[in-house]
Amino acid sequence: MAETESFIKKNGHLLGMPSQKDIAKNGLNVGEMQAKMLKTMEEMTLQMIALKKENDLLKNRLEKIENN
């Protein structure tokens, strides 16, 4: 995720997505963009699932520490 953040800060858009400048210059293929957006949503969902698991693990560890 750090790589994604770094890329966005440097380029102003997600990796694999066209920049606003590119869209203004070359137009937008709606079907291609929908496919890219779906891929991005799937990646984000997997990241959220991983973060939820990590969060649950940390909550359990904290509860054990607080109960001792």
N, CA, C and O atoms as a GROMACS GRO file, in nm:
protein
  272
    1MET      N    1   0.082  -0.120   0.000
    1MET     CA    2   0.000   0.000   0.000
    1MET      C    3   0.086   0.126   0.000
    1MET      O    4   0.044   0.230  -0.050
    2ALA      N    5   0.206   0.116   0.057
    2ALA     CA    6   0.296   0.231   0.057
    2ALA      C    7   0.335   0.269  -0.086
    2ALA      O    8   0.351   0.386  -0.118
    3GLU      N    9   0.350   0.166  -0.171
    3GLU     CA   10   0.385   0.194  -0.310
    3GLU      C   11   0.272   0.269  -0.380
    3GLU      O   12   0.297   0.361  -0.458
    4THR      N   13   0.150   0.229  -0.350
    4THR     CA   14   0.033   0.295  -0.410
    4THR      C   15   0.026   0.440  -0.366
    4THR      O   16   0.004   0.530  -0.447
    5GLU      N   17   0.045   0.463  -0.237
    5GLU     CA   18   0.042   0.600  -0.185
    5GLU      C   19   0.151   0.685  -0.250
    5GLU      O   20   0.127   0.799  -0.290
    6SER      N   21   0.269   0.629  -0.261
    6SER     CA   22   0.380   0.701  -0.322
    6SER      C   23   0.351   0.735  -0.468
    6SER      O   24   0.378   0.846  -0.513
    7PHE      N   25   0.295   0.638  -0.542
    7PHE     CA   26   0.262   0.661  -0.682
    7PHE      C   27   0.159   0.772  -0.695
    7PHE      O   28   0.173   0.860  -0.780
    8ILE      N   29   0.056   0.769  -0.612
    8ILE     CA   30  -0.050   0.870  -0.620
    8ILE      C   31   0.006   1.009  -0.588
    8ILE      O   32  -0.027   1.106  -0.656
    9LYS      N   33   0.090   1.018  -0.485
    9LYS     CA   34   0.150   1.147  -0.450
    9LYS      C   35   0.234   1.202  -0.564
    9LYS      O   36   0.232   1.322  -0.591
   10LYS      N   37   0.308   1.114  -0.630
   10LYS     CA   38   0.396   1.156  -0.739
   10LYS      C   39   0.320   1.189  -0.866
   10LYS      O   40   0.352   1.288  -0.933
   11ASN      N   41   0.218   1.108  -0.902
   11ASN     CA   42   0.153   1.120  -1.031
   11ASN      C   43   0.012   1.178  -1.028
   11ASN      O   44  -0.040   1.220  -1.131
   12GLY      N   45  -0.049   1.182  -0.911
   12GLY     CA   46  -0.182   1.241  -0.899
   12GLY      C   47  -0.296   1.151  -0.943
   12GLY      O   48  -0.410   1.196  -0.958
   13HIS      N   49  -0.267   1.021  -0.963
   13HIS     CA   50  -0.372   0.926  -1.000
   13HIS      C   51  -0.324   0.785  -0.968
   13HIS      O   52  -0.206   0.762  -0.944
   14LEU      N   53  -0.419   0.691  -0.969
   14LEU     CA   54  -0.387   0.551  -0.941
   14LEU      C   55  -0.304   0.490  -1.052
   14LEU      O   56  -0.316   0.528  -1.169
   15LEU      N   57  -0.219   0.396  -1.015
   15LEU     CA   58  -0.142   0.319  -1.112
   15LEU      C   59  -0.237   0.244  -1.204
   15LEU      O   60  -0.333   0.182  -1.156
   16GLY      N   61  -0.213   0.248  -1.332
   16GLY     CA   62  -0.298   0.178  -1.427
   16GLY      C   63  -0.418   0.257  -1.474
   16GLY      O   64  -0.490   0.215  -1.564
   17MET      N   65  -0.440   0.372  -1.412
   17MET     CA   66  -0.551   0.458  -1.452
   17MET      C   67  -0.495   0.578  -1.528
   17MET      O   68  -0.386   0.627  -1.497
   18PRO      N   69  -0.568   0.624  -1.628
   18PRO     CA   70  -0.520   0.742  -1.701
   18PRO      C   71  -0.532   0.868  -1.615
   18PRO      O   72  -0.621   0.879  -1.530
   19SER      N   73  -0.442   0.960  -1.638
   19SER     CA   74  -0.449   1.087  -1.567
   19SER      C   75  -0.558   1.173  -1.630
   19SER      O   76  -0.604   1.146  -1.740
   20GLN      N   77  -0.598   1.276  -1.559
   20GLN     CA   78  -0.698   1.368  -1.611
   20GLN      C   79  -0.647   1.431  -1.741
   20GLN      O   80  -0.724   1.452  -1.835
   21LYS      N   81  -0.518   1.461  -1.744
   21LYS     CA   82  -0.457   1.520  -1.862
   21LYS      C   83  -0.467   1.425  -1.983
   21LYS      O   84  -0.499   1.467  -2.094
   22ASP      N   85  -0.439   1.296  -1.958
   22ASP     CA   86  -0.448   1.196  -2.066
   22ASP      C   87  -0.591   1.182  -2.118
   22ASP      O   88  -0.612   1.170  -2.238
   23ILE      N   89  -0.687   1.185  -2.027
   23ILE     CA   90  -0.828   1.173  -2.068
   23ILE      C   91  -0.869   1.295  -2.151
   23ILE      O   92  -0.937   1.281  -2.252
   24ALA      N   93  -0.826   1.414  -2.107
   24ALA     CA   94  -0.860   1.535  -2.181
   24ALA      C   95  -0.799   1.532  -2.320
   24ALA      O   96  -0.860   1.579  -2.416
   25LYS      N   97  -0.679   1.477  -2.332
   25LYS     CA   98  -0.608   1.475  -2.460
   25LYS      C   99  -0.658   1.363  -2.552
   25LYS      O  100  -0.679   1.386  -2.671
   26ASN      N  101  -0.677   1.243  -2.496
   26ASN     CA  102  -0.706   1.124  -2.578
   26ASN      C  103  -0.849   1.073  -2.568
   26ASN      O  104  -0.886   0.980  -2.640
   27GLY      N  105  -0.929   1.132  -2.483
   27GLY     CA  106  -1.065   1.083  -2.464
   27GLY      C  107  -1.066   0.965  -2.367
   27GLY      O  108  -0.966   0.932  -2.305
   28LEU      N  109  -1.183   0.901  -2.357
   28LEU     CA  110  -1.201   0.794  -2.260
   28LEU      C  111  -1.275   0.678  -2.324
   28LEU      O  112  -1.384   0.697  -2.378
   29ASN      N  113  -1.217   0.560  -2.318
   29ASN     CA  114  -1.284   0.439  -2.362
   29ASN      C  115  -1.361   0.386  -2.241
   29ASN      O  116  -1.302   0.333  -2.148
   30VAL      N  117  -1.492   0.400  -2.243
   30VAL     CA  118  -1.575   0.368  -2.127
   30VAL      C  119  -1.563   0.222  -2.086
   30VAL      O  120  -1.550   0.192  -1.968
   31GLY      N  121  -1.566   0.131  -2.181
   31GLY     CA  122  -1.554  -0.011  -2.149
   31GLY      C  123  -1.421  -0.044  -2.084
   31GLY      O  124  -1.415  -0.118  -1.986
   32GLU      N  125  -1.314   0.011  -2.140
   32GLU     CA  126  -1.180  -0.011  -2.083
   32GLU      C  127  -1.171   0.048  -1.942
   32GLU      O  128  -1.114  -0.014  -1.852
   33MET      N  129  -1.228   0.165  -1.924
   33MET     CA  130  -1.224   0.229  -1.793
   33MET      C  131  -1.304   0.150  -1.690
   33MET      O  132  -1.261   0.138  -1.576
   34GLN      N  133  -1.417   0.097  -1.729
   34GLN     CA  134  -1.497   0.016  -1.637
   34GLN      C  135  -1.420  -0.108  -1.593
   34GLN      O  136  -1.425  -0.147  -1.476
   35ALA      N  137  -1.349  -0.171  -1.686
   35ALA     CA  138  -1.269  -0.289  -1.653
   35ALA      C  139  -1.158  -0.252  -1.555
   35ALA      O  140  -1.132  -0.326  -1.460
   36LYS      N  141  -1.094  -0.138  -1.578
   36LYS     CA  142  -0.988  -0.092  -1.487
   36LYS      C  143  -1.044  -0.060  -1.348
   36LYS      O  144  -0.983  -0.092  -1.246
   37MET      N  145  -1.162   0.002  -1.346
   37MET     CA  146  -1.224   0.036  -1.218
   37MET      C  147  -1.264  -0.090  -1.141
   37MET      O  148  -1.248  -0.095  -1.019
   38LEU      N  149  -1.316  -0.190  -1.211
   38LEU     CA  150  -1.353  -0.315  -1.147
   38LEU      C  151  -1.230  -0.382  -1.086
   38LEU      O  152  -1.235  -0.432  -0.973
   39LYS      N  153  -1.121  -0.384  -1.160
   39LYS     CA  154  -0.996  -0.443  -1.110
   39LYS      C  155  -0.950  -0.369  -0.984
   39LYS      O  156  -0.910  -0.431  -0.886
   40THR      N  157  -0.956  -0.237  -0.989
   40THR     CA  158  -0.916  -0.156  -0.873
   40THR      C  159  -1.005  -0.184  -0.753
   40THR      O  160  -0.956  -0.193  -0.641
   41MET      N  161  -1.137  -0.196  -0.776
   41MET     CA  162  -1.229  -0.226  -0.666
   41MET      C  163  -1.200  -0.362  -0.604
   41MET      O  164  -1.205  -0.377  -0.482
   42GLU      N  165  -1.168  -0.459  -0.687
   42GLU     CA  166  -1.135  -0.593  -0.636
   42GLU      C  167  -1.008  -0.588  -0.551
   42GLU      O  168  -1.002  -0.649  -0.445
   43GLU      N  169  -0.907  -0.514  -0.598
   43GLU     CA  170  -0.783  -0.500  -0.522
   43GLU      C  171  -0.808  -0.430  -0.390
   43GLU      O  172  -0.753  -0.470  -0.287
   44MET      N  173  -0.890  -0.326  -0.391
   44MET     CA  174  -0.922  -0.252  -0.269
   44MET      C  175  -0.998  -0.341  -0.170
   44MET      O  176  -0.973  -0.335  -0.050
   45THR      N  177  -1.089  -0.422  -0.221
   45THR     CA  178  -1.165  -0.513  -0.136
   45THR      C  179  -1.073  -0.613  -0.068
   45THR      O  180  -1.088  -0.640   0.051
   46LEU      N  181  -0.978  -0.668  -0.143
   46LEU     CA  182  -0.882  -0.762  -0.084
   46LEU      C  183  -0.795  -0.694   0.022
   46LEU      O  184  -0.764  -0.754   0.125
   47GLN      N  185  -0.757  -0.570  -0.004
   47GLN     CA  186  -0.679  -0.494   0.095
   47GLN      C  187  -0.762  -0.469   0.222
   47GLN      O  188  -0.710  -0.480   0.333
   48MET      N  189  -0.889  -0.436   0.205
   48MET     CA  190  -0.975  -0.413   0.322
   48MET      C  191  -0.993  -0.540   0.403
   48MET      O  192  -0.994  -0.536   0.526
   49ILE      N  193  -1.008  -0.654   0.336
   49ILE     CA  194  -1.022  -0.781   0.406
   49ILE      C  195  -0.896  -0.809   0.487
   49ILE      O  196  -0.905  -0.850   0.603
   50ALA      N  197  -0.779  -0.788   0.427
   50ALA     CA  198  -0.653  -0.810   0.498
   50ALA      C  199  -0.639  -0.717   0.618
   50ALA      O  200  -0.594  -0.758   0.724
   51LEU      N  201  -0.678  -0.590   0.600
   51LEU     CA  202  -0.671  -0.495   0.711
   51LEU      C  203  -0.769  -0.531   0.822
   51LEU      O  204  -0.738  -0.515   0.940
   52LYS      N  205  -0.887  -0.580   0.786
   52LYS     CA  206  -0.985  -0.622   0.886
   52LYS      C  207  -0.930  -0.738   0.968
   52LYS      O  208  -0.944  -0.739   1.090
   53LYS      N  209  -0.868  -0.835   0.902
   53LYS     CA  210  -0.809  -0.949   0.973
   53LYS      C  211  -0.699  -0.901   1.068
   53LYS      O  212  -0.691  -0.946   1.182
   54GLU      N  213  -0.615  -0.811   1.019
   54GLU     CA  214  -0.507  -0.758   1.103
   54GLU      C  215  -0.564  -0.680   1.221
   54GLU      O  216  -0.515  -0.692   1.333
   55ASN      N  217  -0.668  -0.600   1.196
   55ASN     CA  218  -0.731  -0.523   1.302
   55ASN      C  219  -0.792  -0.615   1.408
   55ASN      O  220  -0.777  -0.590   1.528
   56ASP      N  221  -0.861  -0.721   1.365
   56ASP     CA  222  -0.920  -0.816   1.459
   56ASP      C  223  -0.812  -0.883   1.544
   56ASP      O  224  -0.830  -0.901   1.665
   57LEU      N  225  -0.702  -0.921   1.480
   57LEU     CA  226  -0.592  -0.982   1.553
   57LEU      C  227  -0.536  -0.887   1.659
   57LEU      O  228  -0.512  -0.928   1.772
   58LEU      N  229  -0.517  -0.763   1.621
   58LEU     CA  230  -0.465  -0.664   1.716
   58LEU      C  231  -0.563  -0.636   1.828
   58LEU      O  232  -0.522  -0.617   1.943
   59LYS      N  233  -0.692  -0.633   1.797
   59LYS     CA  234  -0.794  -0.615   1.902
   59LYS      C  235  -0.787  -0.730   2.003
   59LYS      O  236  -0.791  -0.707   2.124
   60ASN      N  237  -0.778  -0.852   1.953
   60ASN     CA  238  -0.770  -0.968   2.041
   60ASN      C  239  -0.646  -0.963   2.128
   60ASN      O  240  -0.652  -0.993   2.247
   61ARG      N  241  -0.533  -0.925   2.071
   61ARG     CA  242  -0.409  -0.914   2.149
   61ARG      C  243  -0.422  -0.807   2.257
   61ARG      O  244  -0.376  -0.826   2.370
   62LEU      N  245  -0.484  -0.695   2.222
   62LEU     CA  246  -0.502  -0.586   2.319
   62LEU      C  247  -0.595  -0.630   2.432
   62LEU      O  248  -0.568  -0.601   2.549
   63GLU      N  249  -0.703  -0.700   2.398
   63GLU     CA  250  -0.794  -0.749   2.501
   63GLU      C  251  -0.723  -0.843   2.598
   63GLU      O  252  -0.744  -0.836   2.719
   64LYS      N  253  -0.640  -0.931   2.546
   64LYS     CA  254  -0.564  -1.022   2.631
   64LYS      C  255  -0.470  -0.946   2.724
   64LYS      O  256  -0.457  -0.979   2.842
   65ILE      N  257  -0.405  -0.846   2.670
   65ILE     CA  258  -0.314  -0.765   2.751
   65ILE      C  259  -0.390  -0.691   2.860
   65ILE      O  260  -0.347  -0.687   2.975
   66GLU      N  261  -0.504  -0.632   2.824
   66GLU     CA  262  -0.584  -0.557   2.921
   66GLU      C  263  -0.643  -0.647   3.027
   66GLU      O  264  -0.662  -0.603   3.141
   67ASN      N  265  -0.673  -0.772   2.994
   67ASN     CA  266  -0.733  -0.865   3.090
   67ASN      C  267  -0.630  -0.924   3.188
   67ASN      O  268  -0.668  -0.981   3.290
   68ASN      N  269  -0.503  -0.910   3.157
   68ASN     CA  270  -0.398  -0.962   3.247
   68ASN      C  271  -0.357  -0.862   3.350
   68ASN      O  272  -0.270  -0.891   3.432
   0.00000   0.00000   0.00000
